[in-house]
Amino acid sequence: MKLKEYSIEFIAKIIAGDTTGFPRRSQKEIYKFFSEFSVPQDYDLNGNEIYRNRVEYAEYCVQELQSSRKEMIAKLLDPRRFLENNCSIGDAIIQLNECLRYDGYEVVPDGFFYKVIDLPSNILKVESQVKIRSQLTQSNIDESVRKCEERLKNKDFSGAITSARTLVENILVGIAADDGAPILKQDGDLIAYYRHFKKHLNLDPERQDISEILKGVLTGLTSIVNGLSAIRNQAGDAHSVTYKPDHHHAKLAINAAMTFVDFLFSTRDYQKKRNKEKSKKELA
């Protein structure tokens, strides 16, 4: 289980009980907590154990226990300890999940106890080696995707649909800007954006040099854009809602947007590599 440095520090404070909502542990209790995980001890040249304060020792142990972190967190969330200390385990899990989700994990119920699972890998990754100059940065993409997921989780289905549509628009405009392609005036017409953009990446289904099967796929991409535009206008929170969406509507909009954008990145990377290879052959 891989954790970023901030998450390691946060979990160490939780184990020590220096975070609101978690039972406090003494130095002796922290040693006992980690005893079953066989954490290697630090010793000086004379064989004396190096002194650590409670949080420092907990952080050291979390660092060392990379292969046992899920079991460690499961033990940390033993409901019986929260009952003894009059703490809310529900609130504690919310806090912990807010941190873990940035590393791709989540705490979920497991009978009377809890366990850590890997989150689905929905975050879109920019794999292109081309330097990105526009607003199309990985952090901005991650933030847009998280906004979709958070609104869905919070049952803001209209907001989730709007975020999915906005993600697609931002990616279309961002790729065009990064590639130096002409950009339409940003008037919010997603269908017009894509009609203009698909020529840039050779995604027009009316091309005569492609098979009927591929034409069907490309026509499907156009249908996704048309569908996102329509559902956002009727069920998104940017306009008066004429159709009240439910969870499955919002989830469909988000997944459609994810699939569409992922295909755009793959197509863009493929065409850039192909053009480079073509240029090399012409120069040879």
Secondary structure, 3 states (H helix, E strand, C coil): CCCCHHHHHHHHHHHHCCCCCCCCCCHHHHHHHHHCCCCCCCECCCCCECCCCHHHHHHHHHHHCHHHHHHHHHHHCCHHHHHHCCCCHHHHHHHHHHHHHHHCEEEEEECCEEEEEECCCCCCCCCCCCCCCCCCCHHHHHHHHHHHHHHHHCCCHHHHHHHHHHHHHHHHHHHHHHCCCCCCCCCCCHHHHHHHHHHHCCCCCCCCCCCHHHHHHHHHHHHHHHHHHHHHHHHCCCCCCCCCCCHHHHHHHHHHHHHHHHHHHHHHHHHHHHHHHHHHHHHC
